[in-house]
Amino acid sequence: MRAGTAEDLPRLMELWRQEVAAGRQDMVPNEHNLHRMLARFDWEAKSRVVEEGGRIVGSVLVMSRPSPDGTLTNVYAAGEPPVFRRLVEWGVGLSRAAGASVAQVFVGKGLGDGLESAGLKLVRPWWRMDRAMDDLPAIAPVPGYDLADATTVPPGSWEDMFNRTFADHWRFAPRGEGEIVGDRAPGLCLMAITRARRSPAGITIGEVESYDGDPRPQPVGLISSVGTLPEHRRRGLATWLVAEVLARLRDAGARSASLYVDGMSPVMAYDVYRKMGFQVAREAEVWEATWP
Ligand SMILES: CC(C)(COP(=O)(O)OP(=O)(O)OC[C@H]1O[C@@H](n2cnc3c(N)ncnc32)[C@H](O)[C@@H]1OP(=O)(O)O)[C@@H](O)C(=O)NCCC(=O)NCCS
């Protein structure tokens, strides 16, 4: 076992592709996003790889972010079960030593065998819901609201909206503007605003992504950050924004659509999506270790 380096990335991508083929992970992030995510990553301190006969057979990358629950880490491990468990243990150990309050590991459903030995507990199902791009749901504007996008909405508003709409989401961790809209197409970053006071009420972000070796019709329209401020909920805003972003994603070339949702969402976010034709396509599990 040794620390990983940025030069390992092509071989890591190969390993991660095998993880998807074996059903252990849901998808390989595309290279562009990966480079963005890993631009300032401390490989020496926060990663390990396992090599066998010149091949990388296991990897772990630990990412951390501050949250109201304390520092939250994500332990991204890959490899056959024994190597996987060893690397998860390393990642959880690092998280604890670095003072994290929560370490999370995402695995395919039923594939978390033995993770208890790393001090982890199964806490939630995590779903990917998919939809074909035909028969898109009707776009139903909500009276009293207008729709805007990042071609006109001033920068800075997305971060504020994301952090306010997701404040009551499980394991919420604040995000910065760049992470929410970043270099995404401005016409796919949607915001509902009140007609009377021009104040933001809900957001939804879309992006068109291609995933290697993935059975979904490519490219995929990925929908994220679907959030409505509490005082504007249950009026149809999320339904409107998701229907609108679906149509825009189709026009931008997406041939299927996907989103991720907490399988125990207290506001039953999956019902919003189910009513719009999305179905659970991949089930993952969230395992956690927590320290007071
Ligand atoms: C999930 C969320 C985006 C829904 O936004 P919304 O604007 O209230 O959604 P809509 O008004 O379009 O609701 C559509 C359907 O969702 C379901 N729904 C929404 N809120 C619900 C709740 N609190 N309880 C049960 N069902 C709910 C209902 O089926 C509703 O249909 P109905 O109006 O016929 O009852 C909003 O609750 C939210 O921002 N939550 C916090 C962030 C979050 O969890 N986002 C989802 C991440 S995947």
The ligand as an SDF file (V2000), in Angstrom:
LIG
                    3D

 48 50  0  0  0  0  0  0  0  0999 V2000
  -38.1060   17.8930   -1.9760 C   0  0  0  0  0  0  0  0  0  0  0  0
  -38.4810   19.3300   -2.3100 C   0  0  0  0  0  0  0  0  0  0  0  0
  -37.4960   19.8370   -3.3610 C   0  0  0  0  0  0  0  0  0  0  0  0
  -39.9040   19.3770   -2.8730 C   0  0  0  0  0  0  0  0  0  0  0  0
  -40.1510   20.6900   -3.3250 O   0  0  0  0  0  0  0  0  0  0  0  0
  -41.6300   21.2590   -3.5350 P   0  0  0  0  0  0  0  0  0  0  0  0
  -41.4860   22.5240   -4.3140 O   0  0  0  0  0  0  0  0  0  0  0  0
  -42.3250   21.3130   -2.2400 O   0  0  0  0  0  0  0  0  0  0  0  0
  -42.2510   20.1020   -4.4280 O   0  0  0  0  0  0  0  0  0  0  0  0
  -43.6660   20.1360   -5.1570 P   0  0  0  0  0  0  0  0  0  0  0  0
  -44.5270   21.2030   -4.5770 O   0  0  0  0  0  0  0  0  0  0  0  0
  -43.4170   20.1750   -6.6110 O   0  0  0  0  0  0  0  0  0  0  0  0
  -44.2060   18.7250   -4.6870 O   0  0  0  0  0  0  0  0  0  0  0  0
  -44.5190   17.7290   -5.5670 C   0  0  0  0  0  0  0  0  0  0  0  0
  -44.8840   16.4650   -4.8080 C   0  0  0  0  0  0  0  0  0  0  0  0
  -43.8350   16.1350   -3.9290 O   0  0  0  0  0  0  0  0  0  0  0  0
  -44.3460   15.4120   -2.8230 C   0  0  0  0  0  0  0  0  0  0  0  0
  -44.0020   16.1450   -1.6340 N   0  0  0  0  0  0  0  0  0  0  0  0
  -43.3680   17.3440   -1.5690 C   0  0  0  0  0  0  0  0  0  0  0  0
  -43.1500   17.6720   -0.2700 N   0  0  0  0  0  0  0  0  0  0  0  0
  -43.6550   16.6720    0.4840 C   0  0  0  0  0  0  0  0  0  0  0  0
  -43.7560   16.4390    1.8830 C   0  0  0  0  0  0  0  0  0  0  0  0
  -43.2890   17.3270    2.8070 N   0  0  0  0  0  0  0  0  0  0  0  0
  -44.3400   15.2880    2.2950 N   0  0  0  0  0  0  0  0  0  0  0  0
  -44.8220   14.4000    1.4280 C   0  0  0  0  0  0  0  0  0  0  0  0
  -44.7570   14.5630    0.0850 N   0  0  0  0  0  0  0  0  0  0  0  0
  -44.1860   15.6850   -0.3760 C   0  0  0  0  0  0  0  0  0  0  0  0
  -45.7890   15.3530   -3.0180 C   0  0  0  0  0  0  0  0  0  0  0  0
  -46.0100   14.1400   -3.6940 O   0  0  0  0  0  0  0  0  0  0  0  0
  -46.0650   16.5270   -3.8990 C   0  0  0  0  0  0  0  0  0  0  0  0
  -47.2110   16.3390   -4.5710 O   0  0  0  0  0  0  0  0  0  0  0  0
  -48.5710   17.0000   -3.9960 P   0  0  0  0  0  0  0  0  0  0  0  0
  -48.3460   18.4740   -4.0530 O   0  0  0  0  0  0  0  0  0  0  0  0
  -49.5650   16.4800   -4.9890 O   0  0  0  0  0  0  0  0  0  0  0  0
  -48.7540   16.4880   -2.6170 O   0  0  0  0  0  0  0  0  0  0  0  0
  -38.4120   20.2310   -1.0470 C   0  0  0  0  0  0  0  0  0  0  0  0
  -39.1220   19.6130    0.0010 O   0  0  0  0  0  0  0  0  0  0  0  0
  -37.0030   20.5180   -0.5510 C   0  0  0  0  0  0  0  0  0  0  0  0
  -36.3510   21.4520   -1.0370 O   0  0  0  0  0  0  0  0  0  0  0  0
  -36.4830   19.7390    0.4080 N   0  0  0  0  0  0  0  0  0  0  0  0
  -35.1330   19.9220    0.9550 C   0  0  0  0  0  0  0  0  0  0  0  0
  -34.0740   19.6130   -0.0700 C   0  0  0  0  0  0  0  0  0  0  0  0
  -34.2600   18.2310   -0.6650 C   0  0  0  0  0  0  0  0  0  0  0  0
  -34.4730   17.2510    0.0290 O   0  0  0  0  0  0  0  0  0  0  0  0
  -34.1500   18.1540   -2.0050 N   0  0  0  0  0  0  0  0  0  0  0  0
  -34.2560   16.9250   -2.7320 C   0  0  0  0  0  0  0  0  0  0  0  0
  -32.8920   16.3860   -2.9700 C   0  0  0  0  0  0  0  0  0  0  0  0
  -32.9300   14.9640   -3.9850 S   0  0  0  0  0  0  0  0  0  0  0  0
  1  2  1  0
  2  3  1  0
  2  4  1  0
  2 36  1  0
  4  5  1  0
  5  6  1  0
  6  7  2  0
  6  8  1  0
  6  9  1  0
  9 10  1  0
 10 11  2  0
 10 12  1  0
 10 13  1  0
 13 14  1  0
 14 15  1  0
 15 16  1  0
 15 30  1  0
 16 17  1  0
 17 18  1  0
 17 28  1  0
 18 19  1  0
 18 27  1  0
 19 20  2  0
 20 21  1  0
 21 22  1  0
 21 27  2  0
 22 23  1  0
 22 24  2  0
 24 25  1  0
 25 26  2  0
 26 27  1  0
 28 29  1  0
 28 30  1  0
 30 31  1  0
 31 32  1  0
 32 33  2  0
 32 34  1  0
 32 35  1  0
 36 37  1  0
 36 38  1  0
 38 39  2  0
 38 40  1  0
 40 41  1  0
 41 42  1  0
 42 43  1  0
 43 44  2  0
 43 45  1  0
 45 46  1  0
 46 47  1  0
 47 48  1  0
M  END
$$$$
